């Protein structure tokens, strides 16, 4: 074959795109025998395969031609109505846009709200996928200080001038698993209204509470000041690629136009199948089984951490969701620890990838939902051994633990 002289010139924004750190780490976990706490994947044990099989058959039998045809960009009307009815504030189905996963919602928001150089505020740390969605639009992404109760309101106010929006995950956040308290939500809603700061609220994990539902969403407190995003990936199955956003009418038409340009519409067959599956209050029966499973796995990981980890390692106790957030002893670095952990057949995600700025290299994320209790026990013991091996030489009391 004759050698081509063709030269492809990349757009400047393409140079700013980077591969997902998590996706790259997941390639390592394909090695046989690896126990992976790295991926943010829901447990396949929760996928309602039998219910999907019945729904598929019914949709194809009764509505097959329409299900396989092009469809409205806004989404399948009965699904939009179901979404509106599920939310804990009054929502007009005309404000619901069905997206190809909630990740597409982030992409659409970025396209219509961010110009090159625009300031965008995010929590510290924040969801890596959001940073990836925002980065091609060339914004100035600024991290806002956060603690166990949520965002630091004073720091937010000091950084809000000129910001296009504040992106926040109030419930069982990825990566930290933390939940914003009611008091902090009240304060954030009031501050955002006072500052004229729009909020983009991402809530893929809100249904995965273990003992008590999380407080009311931010969007319920100020619907005109928020874009709200949700997902069916964590309560049904991620392979469906079904999410949604709820937007003020002043933004909706532009989000819809961006959706049309991106993929015309989300697969109509998948939307109809989910509508059929969710009839007769299916989620009221199904989601509690997910909560029970994930709670048992969280408890197993917390017990293993307490039993195995040397002094100086700290972690939180999430009230729902899929993740534990861990901080290593002073002098350690999670990136350096990772290959040592992989040598012991256990993997995690270093925390630095989740920071917009001023990353804490001592942090790491553990997912507890895709491993059995036995794997959790083996994996945490292996991780603890790798940590002991990497402990700084000047901390002998930790090495001896």
N, C-alpha and C positions, 0 to 999 in steps of 0.2 A: 504494500500500500504506500502511495506517495505521501511524503511528509507534508503536513498542512502548515501554511504560513499564517493561518488565522490567529489573531490576537483578540481575546475578549477583554474589554475594559470594564472593570467593576465600578458600580456606583459607589460614591463615598460612603453611603450608609452601609453597604455590604461589608466594608472594611471593619465596621464597628460590631458586626455580628460575631458571636463566639459560640462554640458548641456548648451544650448543656454539661456542666460539670457532673451533674448527677447521672446523665445518660452515659457519659464516658466511664464513670465508676461502675455503672451497671454492667458494662461490657466485662469488667474484671470479675464480677460476680457470676458470670457464666461458667467460670472454672468449676469443674465438678468438686463437690464437697464444701463449697463456700456457704457459710451461713450469712445471709445478707440482711443487715438492718439499714441498708442504704436507701432503697427505693421508697417513694411515697405512693406505693401501689396498694389499693384495697385488697383484702383477702379474697381469692377466688372462691373460697368456701361460702361467701355471702352472695354469689351471683345466683339469681332465681331462674336457673336454666329451664326447669319444668314449666314455670309460668311463661317464660319467653317462648317455649316451643308451642304451647297452646295459643298464645297471642299471635305468633307468626302464622300459624295455620289459619286462624280466623281472619286475620287481615288479608291474607292472600286469597282466601276463599270468598270473602264478602266484599272486599274493596281493593283487590289486587291491581287492577289497571290504574286507578288513581294513585295508589301507593307507590307505583313504579314510574310515575310520570313526573315531569317538572312540577314545581309547586310554588306557592307564595313565599317571597323572601322573608316576610314577617314570621312565618311558622304556621303550623297546623292549628287552626282556630280552636278546636277542642283542647289541645295541649296548652295553648296560651291561657284559656279559661281555667284549666286545672291549676296552672302555676299561680295565677292571680288569686284563686280561692285558697291555696295552700299558705299564702303569706299572712303574717299577723298584723297587717294594716290594710286599709281599703286600697285596692289596686285595680285600675281599669285594664282589662285584657289588651286594650289597644296600646298600652305602654309596655307590653311584654314582647321582647324580641328573642326568638329561639336561636341559639348559636350552636356552632359545631364545637362543642365543649366550651367550658367557661374560659379556657385559654383564648378562644377567638374573641370573647368579650373584651379581654385585655387589649388585644390587637386592635379592635375597632375603636376603643376608647383612645388608645394612643394615636391612631390615625386622625381622629377628628379634634383632639384637644391639645396635641403637642406640636409646637413648631421647633425648629432648631434653636437651641439656647433657652427654651422654656424651662422654668423651674418646676419640678415635680417633687413632692414630699412623700416619703415612705417611712414606715416604722424601722426601728433598729433592733434586730435584723428584720428582713422581709422575705417574701416569696421570690425565689430565684426566677421563676417563670415570668413574673411581672417585670423584673429588671430586663429580662431578655426581650419582652414585648415592647418595652418603652425605648430601649437603647437605639434601635434603628432610626427613630425619629429625632435623635441627637439632642435630648434634653440635658439639663443640669439636674441630676437626681441627687436629692439631699436627704440624708437620714435624719430622722427626728428621734431624740432620746426617748427610750421606753423603759419601763420597769415591769415588775410582776403584775401590776394592776392595769397596764396598758400604756398609752402614749403620755409623755410628759407635756402637759398643756402649756406651761411657760415656754419650753423650748419650741413647741409648735408655733406659738404666737410670735416668737422672735425670728422665725424663719419663713413666715407665711406671706410676707410682702411679695406680690407679683406672682405667686405660685398658681399654676393652672388647676391643681387639685392635690388632695392628700389621699394616698392609697393606703387602705387599712384592712386587716383581717381580724375582726374583733373576737371570733370564736375559735378556740383550739388552734391557734395560729400555726401555720407552716412557715418557719421551722420549729418554733419554740414550744408549741402546744399550749401557750398561755391564753387566758380568756380575759378580755377587758371587763372590769367591774362595772356595775350599774352606776356608781358615783362618777367614775371616769367617763362613761358614755354621756351622762348628763352634762358634764363639764366640756367634753369635746363638742357635743352638738351646739352648746351655747357659744363656745369660742368660734366654731366654724361659721355660725350665723353672724356673729359680731364682726368677724374678719372678712366676711364675704368669700370664704374658702370652700369650694365644692369638695365633696367627699366621694371617692370611689370605694364602695364597700364590697369586699369579696367574701362570700360565705359558703365555701364548698363543704365545710365540716360541721356546720351548725346543728345538724340532726344527730350527730354522733356523740351526744352527751351520755354520761354514765349514771349519774344519780339525780341531777337537777338540770332542767333546761337552762340555756344561757339567757341573759337579759335580752330585752327587746332590741331589734336591730336599730342601727343609726338611721337608716332610711325611713323607718316608721316614725321617727321623731321629727324629721324634716325632709319629706319626700321630694320637694322641689330643689333641695340642695344636694341630692345624692343620686348616683348611679349605683344600683344594687345588682350583684351577680351571684348566681347560684348554679348548681350542677347536679346532674343525675348520676355522675360517675361513682360517687361514694355510697349512694343508697340503692343503686341498681347495678350498673356495670360501666366501666370506663370505655369499653370497646364500642359502645353505642355512639360515643362522641356527642352527647347531648348536654347542653347547658342553656342558660337563659340570662338575660339582663332585663332590668326594669329601669326605665329612664324617664325623666321629666319630658313632657311633650315638646318642650323647646329644643331638646337634643335628639329626640327619637328619629326624626326624619333623616338627619345626617348620619346617625348610626346605621340606619337602614340602607342608605345609599352606599356606605362603606361595606356593608354586608353583601349587597348586590354585586359590587365590584370584586369582592373576595371569592365568593363561591356560589353566587345566585341564591342558593337556599340550602339549609340543612336537610339531610336525607328524609324525605317524606315517609318512607317506609318505617324508618326507626321511630319517627315521631308517632305514627299510628300505633306501632307495636307497644310503645310505652303507655299511650293512652289506654289501650286495651288491657295492659298488665295492671295499671293503677286503678281500674274500676273496682267497685265494691270494697273500698278502703283497704286495698292490698298493702299499702305502705304502713298503715297502722299495725298490721300483723308482722310485716317483714322487718322493718327497721329495728324494733326492739331485739330481734335475734342478733343483729349486727352489734348493737350496743353491748349485749351480754357477752358476746365473743370477745370484742375488743377490750372490754373491761377486765376480763379474766387474763388476757394477754398482757395488758398494762400491769396488772397486779403481779404477774409472774416476773416481768422485767424489773419492777421496783424491788421485789424480794431478792432477785438475783443481784441487782446492783448493791443493795445493802449488805448482802452476804459476801460479795466478791471484791468490791472496789477498795483500793487502798485509801487511807486518809488523804485529804486534799482534793479528791474528786467530788464535785457537787452536781446535783441534778434536781429537776423539778418534779412535781406530781400533777400531771395534766388531768383536768376534770372531764376530758372527752377527747375525741379526735384520734390521731394516729402516731403522735411523735413525743419523744422525750428529748429534752435539751440538756446537754452535759457540758461541764466546764472542767478542764484538766488542771492539775496543779501548776503553780507558777513556774515558769521556765520551760514548759512543754509547748508543743506545737502539734495540732491535730493533723496537719498535712504530713509532717514527718512520721507521725504515729501510724498513718494509714497503711503503708507498705508492710510495716511490722505486724499489723493486725491481719492483713491479707495472708502473710506467711503462716499465720495461725488459723487460717480459714474462716475469718470473720471480716465483714466490711461495714463501713459507716460512711456518712457524708461529712467532710470537714466543714465547720461552720462559716469560714471566711467567705464562701460563695454567696451567702445570703445577706451580705452587707453592701449598702450603697457606698459607704465610706467608713474609714476608721474601723476596719474589721478586727474582731477579737479572734486571734489565731488559736486560742486555747479552747474554743467551743467546737462541738460536734453534735450532729443530729442522729438519733436512733429511731427507727420505725419498729413498732412492736406488733404490727397486725398481720404480717405475712408469715411469721414463724410460729412453729408449735411451741408449747411450753418446754419440751425437751430441747429443742433447738435454741430457745432463749437461754436456758440454763447453761448449755454448752458454749454458746456464743459469747455470753457475758463473761463467763469464766476465762475464755480465751482472750477477750478484749482486756480484761483486768490484768492478765499475765503480760500482755503486750505493753500496757501502761507501766507496770512495774519495771519491765525491761528498759523502758525509755526514760524513767524518772531521772531528773538531774542528779549528778554525782554528789552535789552538795546537800542533798536532802536524805541522809541515811535512815532517818526514822520512818520515812515513807517506804523506802526499799525493804525495810524489815517487816512492814505490815503484812 
